[in-house]
Amino acid sequence: MELVNWHTDEGWYVHVIVKRTPKYLHVMNTSGMMTIKPVPLVSERKMTPVLFNGESYPVKRLVRHLKRMSKKYGATKAAKKAITRAVLRTHHPSIH
């Protein structure tokens, strides 16, 4: 999981990159209802990583915020599953 700022025609948005495939990035929307959608890999050029104290955003902190946001705003089954996988990876790094 990686937290990124994404510049689109409508403005800047914060998304989480959940999975990378050869053609698509699967990103989770963090504003409002949390959903995962595939976007073309080309759109990664318009994304910049979110930094925390000069380093990439910590995954444990990101997971904590995502869990809170999913309870408050709601999330699809796929988004909840991605958050659960991230929780398992942070607590048990040997699990992929």
Protein Blocks (a to p, Z undefined) as FASTA:
>chain_A
ZZdddddfkbccddddfbdcfkbccdddfehjaddddddfklmmmpccddeehiacdfkl
mmmmmmmmmmmnopafklmmmmmmmmmmmmmmmbZZ
